Amino acid sequence: MLPAGPDALLVELGSGEETEAFHAEVLRRRAAGELPGVREVVPGARTVLLDGIARDAAALARELASWRVPPLRRGTGGLVEIPVVYDGPDLADVARAWGVAVAEVAGLHSGTEFRVAFCGFAPGFGYLTGLPDHLHLPRRATPRTRVPAGSVALAGPYAGVYPRRSPGGWQLIGRMPDPAALWNPDREPPALLEPGARVRFVEVEAEAGAGVAA
Protein backbone atom coordinates (compact mmCIF):
# COMPACT_ATOMS: atom_id res chain seq x y z
CA MET A 1 0.00 0.00 0.00
CA LEU A 2 1.61 3.26 -1.14
CA PRO A 3 0.32 6.80 -0.54
CA ALA A 4 -0.31 8.64 -3.81
CA GLY A 5 -0.75 12.29 -2.97
CA PRO A 6 -2.87 13.55 -0.09
CA ASP A 7 -6.03 11.50 -0.73
CA ALA A 8 -5.12 8.37 -2.73
CA LEU A 9 -3.65 4.91 -2.19
CA LEU A 10 -1.84 2.80 -4.76
CA VAL A 11 -2.24 -0.91 -4.05
CA GLU A 12 0.49 -3.05 -5.63
CA LEU A 13 -0.28 -6.72 -6.34
CA GLY A 14 1.78 -9.71 -7.37
CA SER A 15 0.20 -10.65 -10.71
CA GLY A 16 -2.37 -9.63 -13.26
CA GLU A 17 -4.76 -12.27 -11.94
CA GLU A 18 -4.44 -10.95 -8.37
CA THR A 19 -4.99 -7.41 -9.63
CA GLU A 20 -8.18 -8.32 -11.49
CA ALA A 21 -9.51 -10.21 -8.46
CA PHE A 22 -8.70 -7.35 -6.08
CA HIS A 23 -10.28 -4.80 -8.42
CA ALA A 24 -13.44 -6.90 -8.68
CA GLU A 25 -13.59 -7.17 -4.88
CA VAL A 26 -13.17 -3.39 -4.49
CA LEU A 27 -16.06 -2.80 -6.89
CA ARG A 28 -18.22 -5.39 -5.15
CA ARG A 29 -17.64 -3.92 -1.70
CA ARG A 30 -18.15 -0.36 -2.89
CA ALA A 31 -21.45 -1.31 -4.58
CA ALA A 32 -22.54 -2.97 -1.32
CA GLY A 33 -21.76 0.20 0.64
CA GLU A 34 -18.82 -1.43 2.44
CA LEU A 35 -16.19 0.95 1.07
CA PRO A 36 -17.36 4.50 1.71
CA GLY A 37 -15.22 7.52 1.02
CA VAL A 38 -13.49 6.33 -2.18
CA ARG A 39 -14.36 8.45 -5.19
CA GLU A 40 -12.55 6.64 -8.00
CA VAL A 41 -11.05 3.18 -8.60
CA VAL A 42 -8.46 2.83 -11.40
CA PRO A 43 -6.94 -0.59 -12.16
CA GLY A 44 -3.59 -1.11 -13.89
CA ALA A 45 -1.53 -4.12 -14.94
CA ARG A 46 -0.32 -4.81 -11.36
CA THR A 47 -1.89 -1.96 -9.37
CA VAL A 48 -5.24 -0.55 -8.27
CA LEU A 49 -5.45 3.16 -7.46
CA LEU A 50 -8.04 4.30 -4.92
CA ASP A 51 -8.48 8.03 -5.39
CA GLY A 52 -10.46 10.72 -3.63
CA ILE A 53 -10.32 9.03 -0.23
CA ALA A 54 -12.51 11.00 2.16
CA ARG A 55 -11.37 9.14 5.29
CA ASP A 56 -8.17 8.15 7.12
CA ALA A 57 -6.02 6.67 4.32
CA ALA A 58 -3.75 4.83 6.78
CA ALA A 59 -6.76 3.16 8.38
CA LEU A 60 -8.09 2.22 4.96
CA ALA A 61 -4.71 0.70 4.05
CA ARG A 62 -4.84 -1.49 7.16
CA GLU A 63 -8.38 -2.52 6.32
CA LEU A 64 -7.44 -3.45 2.73
CA ALA A 65 -4.48 -5.52 3.94
CA SER A 66 -6.84 -7.63 6.04
CA TRP A 67 -9.16 -8.52 3.17
CA ARG A 68 -9.54 -12.08 1.99
CA VAL A 69 -9.96 -11.67 -1.76
CA PRO A 70 -11.69 -14.55 -3.56
CA PRO A 71 -10.45 -15.69 -6.97
CA LEU A 72 -11.84 -13.79 -9.90
CA ARG A 73 -15.14 -15.14 -11.18
CA ARG A 74 -15.14 -14.84 -14.95
CA GLY A 75 -18.44 -14.79 -16.78
CA THR A 76 -19.80 -11.90 -14.71
CA GLY A 77 -20.25 -8.30 -15.80
CA GLY A 78 -21.79 -6.74 -18.87
CA LEU A 79 -21.01 -8.26 -22.29
CA VAL A 80 -19.68 -6.26 -25.24
CA GLU A 81 -19.58 -7.87 -28.68
CA ILE A 82 -17.08 -6.53 -31.20
CA PRO A 83 -17.33 -7.44 -34.91
CA VAL A 84 -14.03 -8.41 -36.52
CA VAL A 85 -12.88 -9.01 -40.08
CA TYR A 86 -10.01 -11.48 -39.68
CA ASP A 87 -7.63 -10.26 -42.39
CA GLY A 88 -4.74 -8.79 -40.37
CA PRO A 89 -1.20 -8.66 -41.77
CA ASP A 90 0.18 -10.87 -38.97
CA LEU A 91 -2.46 -13.59 -39.30
CA ALA A 92 -0.08 -16.12 -40.89
CA ASP A 93 2.63 -15.44 -38.28
CA VAL A 94 0.13 -15.91 -35.45
CA ALA A 95 -1.13 -19.16 -36.98
CA ARG A 96 2.44 -20.42 -37.22
CA ALA A 97 3.16 -19.49 -33.60
CA TRP A 98 -0.04 -21.21 -32.45
CA GLY A 99 0.63 -24.28 -34.60
CA VAL A 100 -2.68 -24.06 -36.45
CA ALA A 101 -3.96 -23.28 -39.93
CA VAL A 102 -4.56 -19.62 -40.76
CA ALA A 103 -8.29 -20.29 -41.01
CA GLU A 104 -8.34 -21.54 -37.40
CA VAL A 105 -7.04 -18.32 -35.82
CA ALA A 106 -10.43 -16.60 -36.08
CA GLY A 107 -12.17 -19.48 -34.31
CA LEU A 108 -9.66 -19.60 -31.46
CA HIS A 109 -9.84 -15.84 -30.96
CA SER A 110 -13.60 -15.42 -31.31
CA GLY A 111 -14.19 -18.53 -29.20
CA THR A 112 -12.49 -16.92 -26.21
CA GLU A 113 -14.37 -14.76 -23.74
CA PHE A 114 -12.16 -11.86 -22.73
CA ARG A 115 -12.36 -9.46 -19.80
CA VAL A 116 -11.24 -5.82 -19.70
CA ALA A 117 -8.49 -5.86 -17.07
CA PHE A 118 -7.60 -2.17 -17.34
CA CYS A 119 -7.49 0.71 -19.81
CA GLY A 120 -4.67 2.89 -21.03
CA PHE A 121 -2.31 3.68 -23.91
CA ALA A 122 -4.99 5.70 -25.74
CA PRO A 123 -8.57 6.79 -24.95
CA GLY A 124 -10.82 3.79 -25.50
CA PHE A 125 -8.08 1.15 -25.47
CA GLY A 126 -8.78 -1.81 -23.18
CA TYR A 127 -6.26 -4.48 -22.19
CA LEU A 128 -8.23 -7.72 -22.51
CA THR A 129 -7.29 -10.90 -20.65
CA GLY A 130 -8.55 -14.44 -21.10
CA LEU A 131 -6.25 -16.01 -23.69
CA PRO A 132 -4.97 -19.42 -22.56
CA ASP A 133 -1.27 -19.44 -21.69
CA HIS A 134 -0.29 -21.42 -24.78
CA LEU A 135 -1.74 -18.69 -27.03
CA HIS A 136 0.29 -15.83 -25.52
CA LEU A 137 2.44 -14.09 -28.12
CA PRO A 138 5.47 -11.79 -28.03
CA ARG A 139 5.31 -8.30 -29.46
CA ARG A 140 6.76 -7.77 -32.91
CA ALA A 141 10.54 -7.38 -32.95
CA THR A 142 10.12 -4.15 -34.92
CA PRO A 143 7.05 -2.04 -34.07
CA ARG A 144 5.05 -0.48 -36.87
CA THR A 145 5.09 3.30 -37.14
CA ARG A 146 1.40 3.30 -38.11
CA VAL A 147 -1.25 0.86 -36.98
CA PRO A 148 -4.70 1.61 -38.47
CA ALA A 149 -7.60 2.47 -36.18
CA GLY A 150 -9.72 -0.59 -35.45
CA SER A 151 -6.84 -3.05 -35.68
CA VAL A 152 -7.49 -6.13 -33.52
CA ALA A 153 -4.22 -7.16 -31.94
CA LEU A 154 -2.45 -9.56 -29.58
CA ALA A 155 0.64 -9.15 -27.38
CA GLY A 156 1.74 -11.21 -24.40
CA PRO A 157 -1.35 -12.25 -22.41
CA TYR A 158 -3.45 -9.40 -23.84
CA ALA A 159 -5.78 -8.71 -26.72
CA GLY A 160 -6.87 -5.23 -27.72
CA VAL A 161 -8.38 -2.99 -30.40
CA TYR A 162 -6.61 0.21 -31.48
CA PRO A 163 -9.16 3.05 -31.16
CA ARG A 164 -7.15 5.36 -33.42
CA ARG A 165 -4.15 5.24 -35.73
CA SER A 166 -0.90 5.10 -33.80
CA PRO A 167 2.47 3.35 -33.63
CA GLY A 168 2.35 -0.15 -32.15
CA GLY A 169 4.17 -3.43 -31.82
CA TRP A 170 1.29 -5.84 -31.29
CA GLN A 171 0.43 -8.72 -33.65
CA LEU A 172 -2.44 -7.65 -35.94
CA ILE A 173 -4.97 -10.36 -36.77
CA GLY A 174 -8.00 -8.39 -37.93
CA ARG A 175 -9.94 -5.15 -37.84
CA MET A 176 -13.09 -3.73 -36.29
CA PRO A 177 -15.18 -2.14 -39.08
CA ASP A 178 -16.31 0.83 -36.96
CA PRO A 179 -13.62 1.73 -34.39
CA ALA A 180 -15.34 5.06 -33.63
CA ALA A 181 -17.59 3.09 -31.27
CA LEU A 182 -14.63 2.48 -28.93
CA TRP A 183 -14.41 6.09 -27.77
CA ASN A 184 -17.12 8.72 -27.93
CA PRO A 185 -16.62 11.76 -25.66
CA ASP A 186 -20.29 12.68 -26.12
CA ARG A 187 -21.40 9.35 -24.61
CA GLU A 188 -21.52 8.42 -20.94
CA PRO A 189 -19.33 6.58 -20.31
CA PRO A 190 -17.19 7.62 -23.30
CA ALA A 191 -15.25 4.31 -23.40
CA LEU A 192 -17.05 1.27 -24.78
CA LEU A 193 -14.61 -1.03 -22.96
CA GLU A 194 -14.53 -0.46 -19.21
CA PRO A 195 -12.61 -2.50 -16.61
CA GLY A 196 -14.55 -5.58 -15.58
CA ALA A 197 -16.61 -5.85 -18.79
CA ARG A 198 -16.75 -9.14 -20.69
CA VAL A 199 -15.81 -9.00 -24.37
CA ARG A 200 -16.47 -11.38 -27.24
CA PHE A 201 -15.24 -10.94 -30.80
CA VAL A 202 -17.65 -11.89 -33.57
CA GLU A 203 -16.33 -12.78 -37.01
CA VAL A 204 -17.96 -10.85 -39.87
CA GLU A 205 -17.39 -10.60 -43.60
CA ALA A 206 -15.46 -7.65 -44.96
CA GLU A 207 -18.59 -5.83 -46.15
CA ALA A 208 -20.71 -6.60 -43.07
CA GLY A 209 -21.39 -5.43 -39.53
CA ALA A 210 -20.04 -1.99 -38.82
CA GLY A 211 -22.13 -1.89 -35.63
CA VAL A 212 -21.32 -2.96 -32.11
CA ALA A 213 -23.54 -4.42 -29.41
CA ALA A 214 -23.14 -3.69 -25.71
C-alpha atoms as one frame of an Amber mdcrd trajectory, in Angstrom:
protein
   0.000   0.000   0.000   1.607   3.256  -1.135   0.319   6.797  -0.542  -0.308
   8.640  -3.806  -0.748  12.286  -2.973  -2.871  13.549  -0.089  -6.026  11.500
  -0.734  -5.122   8.374  -2.729  -3.652   4.910  -2.190  -1.837   2.802  -4.763
  -2.241  -0.913  -4.055   0.492  -3.050  -5.631  -0.277  -6.717  -6.337   1.775
  -9.714  -7.370   0.202 -10.649 -10.706  -2.365  -9.632 -13.264  -4.757 -12.268
 -11.940  -4.438 -10.950  -8.372  -4.988  -7.412  -9.629  -8.179  -8.320 -11.485
  -9.507 -10.214  -8.463  -8.701  -7.348  -6.083 -10.278  -4.798  -8.424 -13.436
  -6.897  -8.676 -13.594  -7.173  -4.877 -13.170  -3.390  -4.495 -16.060  -2.800
  -6.886 -18.224  -5.394  -5.151 -17.645  -3.923  -1.697 -18.148  -0.358  -2.885
 -21.448  -1.314  -4.581 -22.536  -2.968  -1.321 -21.764   0.201   0.635 -18.823
  -1.433   2.437 -16.185   0.951   1.066 -17.363   4.504   1.714 -15.218   7.519
   1.017 -13.494   6.330  -2.175 -14.361   8.454  -5.191 -12.553   6.635  -8.000
 -11.047   3.180  -8.603  -8.465   2.827 -11.400  -6.936  -0.591 -12.161  -3.591
  -1.113 -13.895  -1.526  -4.117 -14.938  -0.323  -4.806 -11.362  -1.887  -1.964
  -9.368  -5.237  -0.554  -8.271  -5.450   3.161  -7.463  -8.043   4.298  -4.919
  -8.479   8.032  -5.386 -10.457  10.718  -3.632 -10.316   9.034  -0.234 -12.508
  10.996   2.164 -11.366   9.141   5.291  -8.165   8.154   7.119  -6.023   6.673
   4.322  -3.751   4.829   6.783  -6.757   3.157   8.382  -8.090   2.217   4.964
  -4.709   0.703   4.053  -4.838  -1.490   7.158  -8.383  -2.523   6.316  -7.443
  -3.454   2.732  -4.480  -5.517   3.937  -6.840  -7.634   6.043  -9.165  -8.517
   3.172  -9.540 -12.080   1.988  -9.957 -11.666  -1.762 -11.689 -14.554  -3.555
 -10.452 -15.694  -6.973 -11.844 -13.786  -9.901 -15.135 -15.143 -11.181 -15.143
 -14.842 -14.947 -18.437 -14.791 -16.779 -19.805 -11.905 -14.708 -20.250  -8.301
 -15.797 -21.791  -6.738 -18.873 -21.007  -8.256 -22.288 -19.682  -6.258 -25.239
 -19.585  -7.868 -28.684 -17.080  -6.529 -31.201 -17.331  -7.437 -34.909 -14.028
  -8.413 -36.521 -12.883  -9.006 -40.076 -10.012 -11.476 -39.675  -7.635 -10.265
 -42.394  -4.741  -8.791 -40.371  -1.200  -8.662 -41.774   0.178 -10.873 -38.967
  -2.464 -13.588 -39.301  -0.076 -16.122 -40.885   2.633 -15.437 -38.284   0.134
 -15.907 -35.445  -1.127 -19.160 -36.982   2.444 -20.420 -37.223   3.160 -19.486
 -33.598  -0.041 -21.212 -32.453   0.634 -24.277 -34.596  -2.684 -24.064 -36.448
  -3.957 -23.279 -39.928  -4.557 -19.621 -40.761  -8.288 -20.293 -41.011  -8.341
 -21.537 -37.404  -7.041 -18.320 -35.817 -10.431 -16.602 -36.078 -12.174 -19.483
 -34.309  -9.664 -19.604 -31.458  -9.840 -15.838 -30.962 -13.604 -15.419 -31.314
 -14.193 -18.534 -29.203 -12.486 -16.922 -26.210 -14.375 -14.755 -23.742 -12.157
 -11.863 -22.729 -12.358  -9.462 -19.805 -11.243  -5.824 -19.695  -8.493  -5.860
 -17.072  -7.600  -2.174 -17.336  -7.495   0.711 -19.809  -4.672   2.895 -21.034
  -2.306   3.679 -23.905  -4.993   5.699 -25.744  -8.567   6.793 -24.946 -10.820
   3.792 -25.503  -8.075   1.150 -25.472  -8.775  -1.807 -23.178  -6.263  -4.484
 -22.194  -8.230  -7.718 -22.507  -7.286 -10.898 -20.650  -8.550 -14.439 -21.100
  -6.248 -16.005 -23.693  -4.971 -19.416 -22.564  -1.274 -19.435 -21.686  -0.289
 -21.423 -24.776  -1.735 -18.690 -27.029   0.285 -15.835 -25.523   2.442 -14.087
 -28.118   5.471 -11.788 -28.035   5.307  -8.304 -29.457   6.764  -7.770 -32.907
  10.541  -7.382 -32.946  10.119  -4.147 -34.918   7.050  -2.036 -34.070   5.049
  -0.476 -36.867   5.092   3.299 -37.137   1.404   3.303 -38.114  -1.250   0.859
 -36.982  -4.697   1.611 -38.474  -7.604   2.467 -36.181  -9.718  -0.586 -35.449
  -6.836  -3.055 -35.676  -7.492  -6.129 -33.515  -4.216  -7.156 -31.941  -2.451
  -9.558 -29.576   0.637  -9.149 -27.384   1.737 -11.213 -24.398  -1.352 -12.248
 -22.408  -3.451  -9.400 -23.842  -5.784  -8.706 -26.723  -6.867  -5.225 -27.722
  -8.377  -2.985 -30.398  -6.606   0.212 -31.481  -9.156   3.049 -31.155  -7.151
   5.356 -33.420  -4.152   5.244 -35.726  -0.902   5.102 -33.795   2.470   3.352
 -33.626   2.354  -0.147 -32.152   4.175  -3.431 -31.816   1.286  -5.845 -31.290
   0.425  -8.721 -33.653  -2.440  -7.651 -35.944  -4.974 -10.361 -36.767  -8.002
  -8.387 -37.933  -9.940  -5.149 -37.836 -13.090  -3.733 -36.285 -15.175  -2.143
 -39.084 -16.314   0.835 -36.962 -13.621   1.729 -34.395 -15.339   5.058 -33.628
 -17.588   3.086 -31.265 -14.626   2.477 -28.935 -14.408   6.091 -27.768 -17.120
   8.721 -27.934 -16.623  11.763 -25.657 -20.294  12.675 -26.124 -21.396   9.355
 -24.608 -21.522   8.415 -20.936 -19.325   6.582 -20.305 -17.194   7.617 -23.298
 -15.255   4.311 -23.403 -17.052   1.269 -24.779 -14.609  -1.033 -22.963 -14.526
  -0.461 -19.208 -12.609  -2.497 -16.611 -14.555  -5.578 -15.584 -16.607  -5.849
 -18.786 -16.753  -9.138 -20.689 -15.806  -8.998 -24.368 -16.469 -11.380 -27.240
 -15.241 -10.938 -30.801 -17.654 -11.886 -33.567 -16.333 -12.780 -37.008 -17.962
 -10.854 -39.870 -17.391 -10.599 -43.601 -15.463  -7.648 -44.959 -18.593  -5.834
 -46.150 -20.712  -6.599 -43.071 -21.389  -5.429 -39.527 -20.040  -1.992 -38.820
 -22.135  -1.891 -35.634 -21.323  -2.963 -32.111 -23.543  -4.421 -29.409 -23.139
  -3.695 -25.714
